[in-house]
Amino acid sequence: MKTFTATIRDTLAAELRRDPNVFLIGEDIGAYGGAFGVTRGLISEFGPNRIRDTPISEQALIGTAIGAAAAGLRPVAEIMFMDFITLAVDQLTNLAAKLHYIYKLPCPIVVRTPAGGGRGYGATHSQTLERLFTGTPGLHIAAPSTAADASALLQSAIRGATPVIFIEHKLLYPLRWEIGLTLPPPLPFGHANITHSGNNVTVVAWSYMAHLALTAANQLAAEGIGVEVVDLRTLAPLDEETITAAVRKTGRLLIVEEGPKTGGFAGEIAARIFETSYDYLEAPLRRLAGPDTPVPASRTLEAACIPTVETIANAIRELASL
């Protein structure tokens, strides 16, 4: 059994050994080992030239990483909390995402970042901000829910030519999975995974919400409710074909995301399904998301703002009854 954290660390180490052009860059990723311990110990093996600590400037570290990528290196940058990625939006949306289109230059930069609530960190350290980038052509976005998928997608991200935002939910870090003696092979982006099969309701989710959706589906199976769980794994590119097939199979769709409902990626998925599969729907589309409010620091209030196994299961029950 291996934690999500250890699997990411092992994957980074393997890629650093495989390709001398790979290096890590970020705040406190060296001797300190990263805010969540993901890079702990790597500086001992690879040294400060390849595990590069930076000043506290997301704009500077992402700009440096993009320049290194354009020069032929393969930087893996860490944003300590996804909330801080707002300080590098210009570099990511107007530079990294556009280099290939404007200058025919590849930009193989990977931006790893912990996201989500559940730790009582408050409004500026608990957000899920994938919505800021899902509408930016030229960026790939990964949001795995298991250690194996995280390793496989991270390998593909590091070896590819497209800038990638790689989302790691904080609550996944301590969870454990069976990982073989060797890391899983690279996984192409744009391939969702059916983690639970059922005929009554389709649930689409990603990152930690996909983990909770699977737990809810397993519980509801005992009640005779069959849930088709689609774990997106990547948001860009999006595997619309798998989502569509799953919705047409059940006739009912619940989309679960952690961030606020307004402007969320769930709305984009709902619109696409409405356009392509309206005649197959037996009930209205439903989104389960956070309220339109900053994430509270109070553990009690925070818990009320984030979908849970219980709220997901209740939403599935309601849909199944329609």
Helices and strands as residue ranges (DSSP letters): E 2-3, H 4-18, E 22-26, H 42-46, E 51-53, H 58-70, E 74-78, G 82-88, H 89-91, I 92-96, H 99-103, E 110-115, G 130-132, E 140-142, H 147-159, E 164-169, G 170-172, E 176-177, E 193-196, E 201-205, H 207-221, E 227-231, E 234-236, H 240-250, E 253-260, H 265-277, G 278-280, E 286-290, H 299-305, H 309-321
